[in-house]
Amino acid sequence: MSPLGFLLALSILAIGTARAAELAPPRLRVVVETDAGGDPDDEQSLVRFLLYSNEWDVEAIIANRSKARDRENLNPARTGLGIVHRLVDAYGACHANLARHEARYPSADSLRKLCVAGYDDTDAAVERLIAIVDRPDPRSVWYSDWGTDHGAARNNLQRALDRVLRDRGPAGYAKFKDKLRLVSAEKFGDHTTKHEPPFRLLVEASRPELEGKRWYHRFSPLTAKAGGFDLTRDVRTNHGTLGALYPTNTSLPQKEGDSLYFLYLVPNGLSDPDEPTWGCWGGRHGRNENHKDKPYYWANQKDTVRGVTSRDLTLARWAVDLQNDFRARLDWCVKPREKANHAPIAIVNDSLDRSILRRSAKPGDRIELDASRSTDPDGDKLAFEWFVYPEAGSYRGSVEPTGAGTAKAALAIPSDAVGSTIHLVLAVRDSGSPALAAYRRIVVTVER
């Protein structure tokens, strides 16, 4: 980068950080419920989750297993809450270094205060959930149950909804339920199917089954080696106390059966969590055929990439980027800022934040898009990729951008696209190690 270019990058970063904070969508309020102490894959997912805790307002981590499962779970802590605390403490040992890379990482003390037991013999998690939803905050509460099985408590959101329906009646129940958005295993009984209104949004990221196994079993085969990822080298060794706690005694290497739930919520410029059909690091979702009259979705879609159509591709197309991002965050646990990589900033037509860009157009219009002001905090060289994501939009004809491999692209709107949407995605990747990506999605609505 030339001296002039470097000064320009610094200027953009200085101005852009403030503007991005003003323009970016509100941070999501996130609650997770885990049966840590059962299958160790919850602990694997917790390692990754904590490394993304800077991206959201985490409001609670509920541990619902009062006793760890003997033989299957080898954690020296023998309660769910004890296991969660152990991971948060390991995160705390890395926090000072993480904060040198990203100032919004919450302290371990603040995270520890958010951890709560959700066992059957206590109402602590139920009361915490009700207080979170009742808080006078206009933002929705995104809740995830990471899956519970034998030995875990009954789902705490189900218990909270039972109490609210009993104590507040149908109107109060409806008001409470309307604040919730769920990207979660379905553990809510009659609240899912019978009690009106339905949840405003329920995304079941681990189903339906594929070849007799839940969809989350595809996460490891599709990501464990993506981009040369190596679990021992990139996580377990020389990456601080948190990476060292990543267990390996699972049925699949890097199983992480619960990571799809929160990868769906990562605000990387690619997705809008209220739009499950658009596709993101958590995959792409369609209507759940078992609940045709409700806004419920699951991972039943297929993408086509280079002439191959597969359900796997809804996740595999992002696997290298999401694993490289994980690798970089693990580096942040131990490396000084100047020795680690950081994602570029994708700037399209002077828009600096990570929100979705929405444009209106008419048939025959030509939309000009300029990402040449995109920059990299480490001064790395940038590569640009523009592509239409046909499955995310409603236009089914052929349309491709010009300048697809350059900083400046254009999209000519087809004459037969009236009334449809076209999704154009920009991926900006740096030349660092590991190479990191930033995205911007442009949703074009074609009017008459």
N, C-alpha and C positions, 0 to 999 in steps of 0.2 A: 504494500500500500504506500502511495506517495505521501510526503508530509502534508500536502494540501488535503488529500483524502483522509488522512488520519485525523486532522483537525476538524474536518467536516463530520466524521464519525463521532468524535467527542461532542461536537455541537448538537448533533441529532440526539445522542444519548442524554445529554444534559436537559435539552428541551423536551425530548420525547418521554422521559421517565415521568415527569410531572403531568404531561398531557395524557399519557397512557393511563395513569392512575385515575384521572378525571373521567376518561372516556370508556375505560374497560367495564365490562359487565360487573355487577356486584359479585363479590366472592360468595361461593356457595356455602351454605350451612350444612355440615355433614355430621351424621351420627352413624357409627357402625356397631353391630352386635356380633360378637365372635364366640364360638365354642372352643376357644383355645384350651388345650388340654386333651383334646381328642386327636383327630388326624393332624399331624404336625404341619400340614400345608397351611393352616391358619397362621402359624408363626412365620412361615415363608412370606405369606401375603402381608403380614404386619411389618416385616422388615421393609418391604417396598412401600407400603402405605405411609410409614413414618418418614420416609425420604421424600414424600410428596405432601407432607403436612403443611408446607409453606404455601400451598396453592389454594387452600380452603380455610374457612373458619370451622375447625373441628370442634364440635360441641359436646361430644361424649364418645367414649369407647366402653361398651358394655361387655363384660365377660360373663357368660351364662352357664359355665360348667364349674360346679363347686369342687369336683374331684377329678384330677387328671386320670386318663385311662392307662392302667398298668400295661406294661409291655409294649403297647403301640406308641405311647408318648414317653419320651425319655428325658423331658425337661426336669431339672432338679427342683424347680418350683412345682408344687403338686396341686395347685388350684388355678382356675382360669385367671382370676384377678392377679395372682402371684406371677403367672407367666407374662401377662400383659405388663405388669410393673417392671419385670426383669428386662423386657425389651425396651420399654420407655427409658429405663435407667441406662441401658446401653446406648440408646440414642442420645441421652444427656451427655455421655462421655464424648460424643462426637459433635455436640451442638456448637461449641465455640468455633470449631473449624467450619462447620456447615454455614454458620452465620457470616463468615468471611466471604462466602460465595453468594449467599442470598439472605438478606437481612430479615426476611419475613418468617424464617423458621421459628416456631414457638419454642419457648424454653421447656426443658424437661419437667420443671416444677409445674408449669401451667398445664402441660399435658397430663401429668400424674393426677392433678386435681379433677380432670375430666374422666378418669377411669372409675368405673363403678361396678359393683357386683350385681349381677342380674339373676341370682339364684332363686329357686322356688320358695325359699324360706325368708326372703327379704323383699320389700317393696321399693328399695332404694332406686333401682333403675326405672321402675314404673313412674315413681314420683319425679325423677330427673327428666324423663321423656315428656311428661305432661308440662313441667315447668319450661322446658325448651320450646315446645310448640306454642305455649301460651304467651311467651315473651312478646312484647309489643315491637316486633321486628317484621317489616313487610315482606321479607324474603321467605321463600319456601324452605322447609326442612327436608333435606335429602337423607333418607334412611336406608341402611343396608343391613339385612341379616345375611351373614356369610354362610348360612346353612347350619342346622342343628340336627343331631341324631341322638341315639340312646346315650343316656347319662347327662345330657344337657337339660337346662330348665326350659319351661314353656316360653315361647317368644315373648319378650317384654313389651313390644309394641302391641301385640294382641291383648296382653293383659291391660295395658294402658287404655286401649280402645274399649275394652269391656267396661272399665271403670267410668270412662267419660260417657258412654252410652247410658249406663245405669244412673249416674249422678246428674247429667245435664240434659238428658232426653234427646229426642231426634234432632232438634234444631241446634243444640249445643254440640252434639256429636258431629253433625254435618259441617259446622264451622271449624271444629278442630281438625277433622279429617281433610278438609280442603287445603290446609297448610302443608300437607305431606306430599312428597314425591318419592317414589320407591324405586331404587335399582337394587334388587334384592332377591334372595330365595323367597318363595311364596310360603309363608308360615303364619298366615293371619286368619285362617278358618273362615267363619261366616262373614267377617269384615271384608273379605275379598269378593264373596259371591252373593251374599244375601242382604246385608245391612246397607241401605241406601244413605247417601249416594255412594257410587263406586269410588275407589281411589282416583284422584285426578290423573295420575300416571303411575303405572307399574311395569317396570322392565325387568324381566327374569332373564339374566344374562347367562345362566348356566344350563338352560334347556331350550328346545326339546332334545331328547336323546338322539344320538347318532350312532348307528350300529350297536344299539343296546347299552350305550354308555352316555352319561350326561355330557353336555357340550363342553364343560370345563376340562374334560379329559383331553381336549385338543390343544389346550394352552401350551402344555409342555412340548408336544411334538412340533408345534409350529414356531415356538420361540426359543427353546432351550439352546439351540446352536446358531440362532439367527445372527448374521453379521460377524461370525466367529466368537460369539459369546461363550465364555467358559466359566462355569459355576465356581470352580475352585480358584481360578486366577482372579476373576472379576468380582467375587463376592466374599468367599470364605476366608481368603488369606490376604493380609496386608491392606485391609480396608476397614480397620477399626473394630471396635467392640460390637457394633450393630451387625455388620456383615458376618462376623465370627459366630453369631447366634443363629444364623440361617441353618435350619436342620436339613438333613439329607435323607433321613429314614422314611421316605415316602414312596408310594408305589410307582411314581414316575419321577424322573429327575426334574427338579425345579417345577414341581407340580402346581403350586400356587392356584389352587382351585377357586380362590375368592378374589384374585386380583382383577378379573374382568369387571367386577362391580364398581371399583373405584377408578380403574383406567377409563371407564366410560365418562367420568367426571373431570378428567384432567383438562384444564383450560389452555389448550395449545394452539388455538386459532382454527382448529379443524371442525369442531363440533359445537352444537347447541344441545345441552342435555334434555331440553324439552322436545327435541326432534329425534326420536330413536331410529327413524328410518334413514337418517342421513349418513350414518357410518362414522366410526372414530376408532381410537385405540381399543375401545371395548367391543369392537365388532359392529355389525349392522343388524337391525332388528325389524321384524314385521309384526303385524297383528297376531295375537295369540288366538288361534282358531277355537280354542275351548271357551273363549269369552268374547264372542263376536260383537256383542253390544256394548263392550266396555273398552276404555283406552288402555288396554293391557297388551304388552309386546313381549316377544322372546326372540331368540337367536335362530330364526328359521330361514334366513335369507341366503342368497347366493350372489357372488360377484363374478364378473368375467374380466380376466386379466390376460392379455396376449393370447386371446383365443381359447383360453381354458376357463370353464365355468365350474365353480365349486363353493360350497359353504365355507370351506377352510379359508378362502381368499378374502372373506370379509375381515379376517384378522391377520392372515399371513402378509397382506399387502403393506401392513404397518410394522411388521415384526422387527425388522432391523432397526428402524427408528426408535421404537419403544424400548428395545433392549439396550441400544447405545445410550439412550437417555438415562436408563437405570445405571449403567456402568459409570457414566459421568457423575451421577449423584453419589455413588459409592466412593468415587475418587475424591469428591468434596469432603468426605469424612476425614481424610488424612492428608490431602495435598494442599500446599499453599495455592492461592488463587492463580498466580502466574504459571503454575505447573499443571493446571487442569483445564478442561474445555468447558465452554458455556454456550448455550444455544444462541444462534443469531436472532436478530430482530427483523421480522418480515414487515416491510412498509409498502403498502400498495396505494398509489395515488395520494400520498402524504398521510394516509391513515395509519396511526402508530400503534394502536392497541391490538388486542387479540380477538376482537369481536368479529362476528360474521358481517360481511359486506353485502348489502342488498341493493340490487339495481333493477330498474324497470327499463324495458326496451320494447321496440316494435320490430316486426319482421323486416329484414333488410338493414337494420341498424348495425353499426360496427362499434363495438365497445373496446376502447383503448385502455390498457392497463399497464401501469409503470411501477415496477418494484426496484428501480435502480437506486433508490435511496436506502434500501435495506442495508443493514450493517451488522457487524459482528463485534462483540465486546472484547474479543481477543485479537482482533485485527486479521482474522483468517480470511482467505479467499472464499468467495461464495459461488455456489452453483444453483441454477434456477430450473425448476421443472413446473410447467403449467399443464394440467390435464383436466378433461371433463370427466366427472364421475357420473356416468349415465344412470346407474341404479338409484342414486340419491335424488335425482330429479324426475320429472314426469315426461320429458321429451324423449321419444324413442327413435328418432331419426339419427342420422350421422352428423356429428358436428365436432370439429377439432379446432383448437386455437392455433393461430400462426405465432411464430416466435416462441414455440413451446420450450426451448432450451436456453432462452435468453432472458434478460431482465425485463424486457418489454414485450408484451403479448397483445393480441387482439382477438376478439371473438365476433365472427359474423353471424348474426341471428338468422336462421333459416326461415324461408317464407311459410313453411308449414308448421311453425312452432307456436302459433297463436294459442294463448290460454295455458301454456305449459311452463314449467320451470327447468332451467339448466343450471347445474352446479359446476362451477369451475374452481379448481383447487390449485393454489400455489404452494409448492414445497421449496423452501430455501435451505440448503445444506451447506455447512461449512467444511473446511479442509482440515479441521483439528482431529485429534485422536482421543476418544472415538468421534467420528463425524456426527454432528447433531443437526436436527431439523427444526425449523419453525414453519408454520403453515398460515395461510389465509384462505378462507373459503368465500367465494363470491356467488351469491344466489341470484340468478337473473330470472325475473318474472316477465314473460312475454305478453304484452297487452295487444289489444286490437288497434 
